[in-house]
């Protein structure tokens, strides 16, 4: 599985730790930046990561900023992105089971590296449940297309 990963300066350290962790687990990782801890604008890296997932250049994406809120908002502006801001393992599992989230978002101020690794492992190993949830994901896609429900 190929994973696109991006962060701003506040998520840079956690991003690098997760890249190392993912590579050890034999995932292919594409780093979408930032490439230093210098101050930068998170929407740039959110777009790069979300676009890679939406265009099927990566199967999943991970984003990290200070709180995760801005990154989730920015990523969800990309058609085909379903970014979930997650702070625990249970949330990660349900983001996949019920929402088929294809982008995992962290707030670096709220998730330490050990918890982030557990969350990523759970998120990557959980499959979409489908069923009644598929109907809802399809409704989200219709909203993206501009249809009213």
Buried (B, 14 or more C-beta within 10 A) or exposed (E): EBBBBBBBBBBBBBBBBBBEBBEEBEBEBBBBBBEEBEEBEBBBBBBBBBBBBBEEEBBBBBBBBBBBEBBBBBBBEBEBBBBBBBBEBEBBBBBBBBBBBBBBBBBBEBBEBEBBBBBBBBBBEBEBBEEEBEEEBEEBEEEBEEEEE
